Amino acid sequence: MKPFVHPQPVGIIGGGTCSPSQYDTAYKVAFGLAENRLAVLCGGRGGVMEAACKGAFDAGGSAIALLPGVDLASANPFVTLALPTGLGNRDQAIADGRPDFSRNRIIAMAASCLVAIGGASGTANEIKLGLLFGKTVYCLENAPPPEDADQIDPRRLENNLIPMNGSDETVEAVLELVGTFKVD
């Protein structure tokens, strides 16, 4: 198999726990992206993240995980590249008592675009960061609105926050945005 050629992965974000429908959607989106030689980037643990990694893995692709801690064993079994960050998550506060969303910032910045599937406050934070960084964010399966939406340029909310109806439509939209690398 030829190596992946796209310089930026597609971020798939969502809850660490999710519904069966959200899991299925994340799996299908990641599988479709990996079939087109696009790597996926996520937090590498359970729920939507596990489904995305499994989809990419099953398609013979790459799933990059930015883990919140330093323990590689915390990665789900479908991660192909685990990067322990020690950056914590929303349950670990930084010095002033606010949640530490540093890992979310890296995922939002490093991804070519984001696909949000379900989720809660952490996903809302990643959506906000993606929009602030000028990324396109595709939303499925009751993805939350961006955190602090009033701080985001209304044009970005209108042009870069895109509701989607299903996995096939989402894969096509991502491929239209970043290009396709399908091998025949």
Helices and strands as residue ranges (DSSP letters): E 10-14, H 20-35, E 40-42, H 48-58, E 63-67, G 72-74, E 81-84, H 102-110, E 114-117, H 121-132, E 137-140, G 149-151, H 154-160, E 161-163, H 167-178
